[in-house]
Amino acid sequence: APGGGGCAPAGGGSVPVLFCFSVFARPASVPHGAGYELLIQKFLSLYGDQIDMHRKFVVQLFAEEWSQYIDLPKGFLVNERCKVRLVPLQIQITTLGNLTPSSTVFFCCDMQERFRPAIKYFGDIISVGQRLLQGARLLGIPVIVTEQYPKGLGSTVQEIDLTGAKLVLPKTKFSMVLPEVEAALAEIPGVRSIVLFGVETHVCIQQTALELIGRGLEVHIVADATSSRSMMDRMFALERLARTGIIVTTSEAILLQLVADKEHPKFKEIQNLIKASAPESGLLSKV
């Protein structure tokens, strides 16, 4: 790897790395060959409570030849023990959460038949999820759908119409951020925002959201279309995600933000979707 730390190579499938942030320094390990994204994920797992995600950061590597930190070289991969640090830039970046159809993608996560009896308010989030997908079709917004181990857990529920989805993908990984999903996003020019909903909030939704913000994307989680088996798990996941700079919002707010103007040619159709109001389930009282 370019610009290596100059220490002895580590054996096995993982490499020891010292992660430094502010006054903190914590040893950990990453898989051999880990790159920028995995380093960011590790920083978030170690220092998530201290990192202000409304700021921009640079990752730096300690270079023995210079006896100081240098900006992480392009294409850097961890293949030996090293020391890295996360440095906040001085400019504060405000997360406004603006949405436009041309820069937005919808992620529908694991809304599958076998989850029906276990997930709280599952019928309600199906109803809201279906309206979101109808809105996406009206506004020409790409939709990416995953199904967790469909061989055992079944396909997406019949109530949700996947007509026109850009990608419907089986998975075993909890996060939706699979190589096929990353490739699909790369085909869409100017993607800035991901609208994310489905199950379970504290597992697949949470892990997907953290991976997406680690890649510099803005994430909007639709609270009235997202649930878990346990409301305790759901509540603490949403609280944690909001602290990392992820936007927790509602389906009506999303749809109206996307049309933005009463004169929008699709406003009446979006308004009709909204008039089929969200179920009075009490789900939003448990955010």
N, C-alpha and C positions, 0 to 999 in steps of 0.2 A: 504494500500500500504506500502511496506517496506520502512523504512527510511523516513517517512513523515516529513513535516516541523514543526509539533508540534503546529499548529494554529487551531483555531476552524473550524469545518466542515462547508462548504458552502452549502446553500440550493439550490433547483432548479436543472436545468439540466446543469448548467455551474459552474465553479470554478474560483475564482479570483487568478491570478498568477502574481507575479512581475518578469518580464524578464530583466535580467541584462547582459549588454555586454559592455566591456571596461569601459568608464566613464558614460555610459548611464544606466538608470533604468526606465522601462515603465510598468505600470500596464495594464493588459489585462485579458481576460478570455478564458478558453478552456472548451470543453465538459467534464462533469464528466466521469472519467475513461480514459481520454486521456493518451497515452503513449509516448514513445520516439519520434516516427515519427511525431506526431502532435505538440510536443514541438519544434522540428526542423523547421517544417513548420511555426510556429508562430514566431520563431526567424528570419526566412527569410523574413516574411512579415513585421516585425518591423524594422529590421536592414539590409535589403538586400543590400543597397547602401554601407554599411560599412564593410560587411563580405567579405573577400577574399576567394572565394571558392577553390582556389588553395592550401589552407592550411587544415590541419586536426584539428578537434576540439573535446573537451570533454564537455559534459553537466554535471553540478554539481548542487546539491541540498543543500540548507542551512539547516543544522541539528541543532535544538535547543539544543539537549543533548550535542553536542560538541561545540556549539557556533561558528561554522565555516562551510564552504562548504565541502561537500564530493562528490565523484564521484557518478553519478546517479545509484542507485542500479538496478541490473538486474531485469527486469520485472516490473519496477516501473510504477504505474498508479496514476494519479492525482485524489484524492478523498477529499482533503481538501486544504484550502488556503496555498500557499507555495511560496518560492522564489527560482528561478533557474538562473543559469548564463551559458553563453557559453564562454569557455576558449580556445583560440587558442594554439596549441602545438608549440613549438619552431621550429620544423623541417618544412621547406618549401617543399611542395609537388608539383612538376611540372606536370601539366596535358599535357601529350604528345599527347594524342588522338590516340594512336596506335590501329589498329583494326585487329583482327584475326577471321576467321570464327567460330572457336570453342568456342569463348567467346562472340559472338555477337548475338543479337536478333533484328529483324526488327519489328517496330510498324507502322502499317498503320491505320491512324485515320480518320474515318468518310468520306470516299470518296464516297458520296451517290448521288443518282440521283437528288433529290430535290435541292441540292446545285448548280447544273449545271448552271442555269441562273444567280445566285447571286454572285458566287465567281469569282474574277478576274483571268484571265488566267487558268480557270478550265480545259479546254481541254489540255493545256500544262502540267499541273501537273499530269493529268491522264496518259499522255504518258510517262512521266518520272517515275511516280510511278509504272507503269506496267513493265518498264525495270528493276527497282530495284527488283521487286518481281521475275522476271525471273532470275536475278542474284542470288537472295537468293536461288531459287530452284537449280540452277547449283552448288552452293557452299555448299548446305546442311545447310543453315542458317534458324532457326525457324522463323516463321512469326506469329505475333499476330495482329488481325484485330478487330476493333470495329465499330459499327454502332450506331449513335446517334438517339434514338427513331425511329427505322425503320418503325414502324407502321404508323407514320406520315410523315417521311422524305424519305422513300424508302430504298432499299438495296444498297449495293455497286454497282457502275456503271458496266455495262456489259463489258466494255473494260478492266477492271482489273480482271485478272484470279487469283482466290483464291485457285486454286488446291494445295493441300498439306499444306495449312495453319494450324498451330498448334491449333489455336483458332480463331473463328469468333463469336463475342459476342455483343449482343445488350446492350445499356446502356442509362441511363438518366443523370448520373453524367457527368460533362464535362471532367474530367480527365479520362484517360484510366486505371489508376491504381485502378482496382476493385479487390475484393477478389479472383475472378476466375483468373485474370491476375497474381496476386501475387503467387497463387498456381501453375500456369503454369510455371512461372519463377523459382520457387523452384524445379521444376522437371528437370530443365536443369542445369547440373553441370558446375560450373565455369563461369557463366554469369558475364561479367564485363561492356559491352558496349551495349547501345541501339541506334539503328538508327531509327529516328522518322520522319515521314512525313505525310501530309494530311491537313485537315482543322479543325477549322480556327486557324491561327497562334496565334492570341492574346487571344484565349479562350482555346479550348481543347488541342492544341499543347503546349501552355505556361503552363497550369496547369499540364499537364502530365509530362513535362520536370522538373518542380520544384519538383513534388512529387518524381520523379525518383532520382534526385540528393540528395534529402533528405534521400533517402535510400542507398546512397553511390554508386550509379551506374553512369557511365560516359555516357553522352547523346550527340549524334550527330544529329543535325537538318539539313535536306536536303533542302537547300534554294530553289532549282529549282523544288521541289516537294511539296511545302508548300505555301498556300496562304490564303487570307481573302477576305471579301467583300470590305474592305477599304484598300488601300495600305498604308495609314497613320497608321492604327492599326497594319498592318503586320510589317512595318518598325520599329516602336517603340518596338514591342514585341521582334523582333530579337535582337535589340540593348540591351534591358534589359536582355535577356537571355544570350547573349554573356558576359555581365558584371558579371554574376553569375558563369562563368566558363563553361557554355555549349558551345559546339563546333558547329558553324554555317558553313556548308560546302556545297559541291555539289555532285550530283549523280556520276559524273565521278570520282571525288576524292575518294568517298566511294568505288566504285567497284574496282578501281586499287589498293587502299590500301589493300583491302581484298585478292586480288590475289598476290600482292607484288613482283612477279617475272615473267619475260617473259616465264620461263620454267614451270610455274604452269600448270598442266594438263588441266585446264579450261580456260587458258588465251585467246585462240583463240575465244572461245565462248563468253567470256566477252568482248573481243575487238569488236566482231561483234555487240553486244548490244550497245556499246559506239559509233560505227560508225553511228548508227541511232541517230545522234547528237541531243542534246536538242533543242527544238524549239527556234527560235530567237524571243522571246516574249517581251524582255525587262524586264522580271521578276527579273533577277539577278541585273539589274541596280537599282532596288528599294529595295535592301537589306539594 
